[in-house]
């Protein structure tokens, strides 16, 4: 797997999403209460951008008027037709055995670790103030 630095962490605040492109592949990154998830940005139904979808949960009901929200913040709903996908597994909520979107590993790394490498050159002191979002393909 190859790591790709896609943005600073502060570019995706809690509750937000960001669409990035890596090697021509569109990826949607979601920040749900500080937890990052990355999925393919194309809904398999008709190609809508999932990055524009609403992050939600599952409504369950035991009877009329007796409902509750479960798995809050774990699903994204396609903005065109409402198809829902699990942000961790990519599986469709309505048909998890047949439909899914690709998921990607996503992590946050301090900037100073991204400057390390096998090469030696003249070194200068540099301060790293931000953290960056890194997606692995």
N, C-alpha and C positions, 0 to 999 in steps of 0.2 A: 504494500500500500504506500502511496505517496501522499504526504501532507501538503496542503495548500492553505496559505494564510489568506483569508478572505476579507477580514475587516477587524476593526477594534471592537472590543466587547461593548463599549458604550454606544456603538451604532445600532445595537439591538437591545434596547432596554426591556425590562420585564413587561410582558404583555404585547410585545411587538414581534414582527417577523421581517425577514429581509430575503430578497431574491438575489442569488449570486449565480455567476456562470463560471464553470471550471471546465476547460477544454471543450467548450461548446455545449456542455450539459447544464441545464437549468436546475438549481437546487434551492429549496425553500428552507430557511432556518427559522425556527420558532424559539422564543424565550418565554417559557411558562414558569413564572415565579422563580427565575434564576436557573432553571434547568433548560439546557439547550437540546433541541432535536433537529435533525436534518433529514428531509425526504425529497424525492424527486418532485419537481414543481408542476408536473403535468398530470391532471386527472385522467385515468385510463378510460373514462366514459366518453368524453368529448373534448378533452385537451385543455380544460380551464386551468388557470394558474392557481394552485393550492395555496400559494403564499398570500393570496387575497382572501382566502377563506377564514371563517370564524373558528377559533379554538373553543371547544365546547366539551360536554360530557354526554352521558347517556341518561335519558329520562326513563325511569322504571315506574310501573304502577301496579299496585296490588288490587285496585278496584277503582271505580269512578271517584274522582276527587282525592284519591290517596296516591300521590305520586312523589317521587324524590329524584334528585340529580345525583348520579353516581359517576365515578371516574372523571370528575371535573378536570378540565385542562389536558386530557389525554387524547382527544380526537380533534381533527380538523375537518370542517364541513366545506365541501366544494362550493364555491360561490355561485355556480350556475345551476346545479340541479340538486344540491344538498347531500350528495354522497359523502359518507364519513369514513375517514381513515385514521388508524391508530398511529400516533406520532412516533412510537417506539418500534413497532413491528412493521408498519406500512400496510397492514392488512385492512381490508374493507370491513366495516362493521356489519353490513348487510350480507356479505358473502365472503367470509374470511378464507375459505378454502380455494376460491378461484380468482379473486380480485385483490390486487395489492399495488402499492407504489414502492419504489426502492427506498431503502433507508441508508443513511451514511453515518459513520462514526464522526462525532463532533466533540471537540474539547477546547478548553481555554488554556492557553500557555502564556507565561510571562514573556515579554519581549526579549529579555536577555537570553533566554534559552534558544530563541530562534536565530540568534547571531552566531551560535556555536557551529563549528564545522571542521573538516579535516585539513583545511588549508591554513597556512601561516603567512601572515603579512605584517606590515607595521601596524601596531595596535595603539589606539587612542582611547582615552576614557570617554565613555558614553553613558548617559543616564537614560534608563528606560522607565517611563512613567505610566504606560498603559498596558492593558492586557489585550491579547488578540485572539480572535476566533479562528480555529484551524479545522478544516474538514479533510478527512482521509478518504481517498478513492482507492 
